[in-house]
Amino acid sequence: MNRLYSHILVATDGSSFSEAAVCYAMRLAKATGARLTIIHVANVHGYVEVLWHDMRRRYREEGEKVLEEVREHCSIEGIEADTLLEEGAPYLKIVEAARRLSCDLIILGSHGHSGLEKLLLGSVTERVIGISPVPVVVVPPDFKHLKKGKHAR
């Protein structure tokens, strides 16, 4: 069977911005029959060694909690999804995972940053788009009709 997509990767940071992306990815995976993998990247860079172990543990626990919530949401909707918890620079880990897992689409949420804030903070989404070997779909933060309990069945 020749599908439009065979393996979709969606990134979540647990924010309301990424919630719309996850719901969109679930809907697309269900419609196309694609495999779905949800990735959370614990960004633990920049901490001195004294804080490293505690911060790493906290970020991993937070990531595991986020992924468990998404897994439960997928299960409620009858969608089977794999989850992946990585550590490092989010944009690099997302693209590395897409390559390693042979994903043919990446879905990300947009935080809606603009102007100086975007320039100072950088944008994971923009960086992924810049180096991704596959198409990237960016779901806007106000894409509310796909959020929990409101997407098509």
C-alpha positions in Angstrom: 0.0 0.0 0.0 1.4 3.4 -1.0 0.6 5.9 1.7 1.0 9.6 1.8 2.9 9.3 5.0 4.3 6.1 6.6 5.9 7.5 9.8 5.1 10.9 11.4 7.2 12.5 14.2 5.6 15.1 16.4 7.5 17.0 19.0 6.0 18.1 22.3 7.3 20.2 25.1 4.1 19.9 27.2 2.9 23.4 26.4 -0.5 24.4 25.1 1.3 25.3 21.9 2.5 21.8 21.2 -0.9 20.4 22.2 -2.4 21.5 18.9 0.5 20.0 17.0 0.0 16.6 18.8 -3.7 16.6 18.1 -3.1 17.5 14.4 -0.5 14.7 14.2 -2.9 12.2 15.7 -5.6 13.2 13.3 -3.2 12.9 10.3 -1.8 9.6 11.4 -5.3 8.2 11.8 -6.4 9.5 8.4 -3.3 8.2 6.6 -2.6 5.0 8.5 0.9 6.3 9.3 2.9 5.2 12.3 3.1 8.0 15.0 6.1 8.8 17.2 6.0 11.5 19.8 9.3 13.0 20.9 10.1 15.2 24.0 13.5 16.6 24.2 14.9 17.5 27.7 17.1 20.6 27.0 19.7 20.1 29.8 22.5 22.3 28.2 24.2 25.0 30.1 24.1 23.7 33.7 27.3 23.5 35.7 28.3 20.1 36.9 27.0 20.6 40.4 23.5 21.2 39.1 23.7 18.7 36.2 22.4 15.6 37.9 19.5 17.2 39.7 18.4 19.2 36.6 18.8 16.2 34.4 16.7 14.1 36.6 14.0 16.8 36.9 13.9 17.4 33.1 13.7 13.6 32.5 10.8 13.2 35.0 9.0 16.2 33.5 9.5 14.7 30.0 8.2 11.3 31.1 5.1 12.9 32.6 4.5 14.9 29.4 4.8 11.7 27.2 2.6 9.7 29.5 -0.2 12.3 29.2 0.1 12.3 25.4 0.2 8.5 25.4 -3.1 8.4 27.4 -4.7 10.9 25.1 -3.7 8.8 22.1 -5.1 5.7 23.7 -8.4 7.4 24.4 -8.6 8.3 20.7 -7.7 4.8 19.6 -4.3 5.8 18.2 -1.2 3.8 18.8 1.9 5.9 19.3 5.5 5.4 20.2 7.2 7.8 22.5 10.8 9.0 22.7 12.5 10.9 25.4 15.8 12.5 24.3 18.3 14.9 26.0 20.1 17.7 24.2 19.5 20.6 21.8 15.8 20.1 20.8 16.1 21.0 17.1 19.1 18.6 16.6 17.5 15.7 18.5 14.2 16.1 16.6 16.0 16.0 13.2 18.3 13.1 14.4 15.2 11.1 15.5 13.4 11.7 12.2 16.5 10.4 10.3 17.1 7.5 12.6 13.4 6.4 12.6 13.0 7.0 8.8 10.1 9.5 9.4 8.7 11.2 6.3 7.1 14.1 8.1 7.8 16.2 11.2 5.0 18.1 12.9 5.8 21.0 15.3 3.8 23.6 17.2 4.6 27.3 16.8 5.0 29.3 20.0 4.0 32.4 18.2 7.1 34.4 19.0 7.8 37.4 16.9 10.2 40.2 16.5 12.9 40.7 19.2 11.7 37.8 21.3 12.2 35.4 18.4 15.6 36.9 17.6 16.8 36.6 21.2 15.3 33.2 22.1 15.8 31.5 18.8 13.2 29.1 17.4 13.3 25.4 17.6 10.8 25.3 14.8 12.8 27.5 12.5 16.0 25.5 13.2 14.2 22.2 12.4 12.9 23.6 9.2 16.4 24.8 8.2 18.0 21.3 8.6 15.2 18.8 8.2 15.6 16.2 5.4 11.8 15.8 5.3 8.8 18.2 5.2 7.9 20.0 8.3 4.3 21.0 9.2 4.0 23.9 11.6 0.7 24.1 13.5 -0.1 27.6 14.7 -0.9 28.3 18.4 -4.5 29.4 17.7 -5.4 26.2 15.9 -7.8 25.4 18.7 -10.4 23.2 17.0 -8.0 20.2 17.1 -7.2 20.4 20.8 -8.3 17.8 23.3 -11.9 16.7 23.1 -12.6 18.9 20.0 -10.9 17.1 17.1 -12.7 14.9 14.5 -13.5 11.3 15.3 
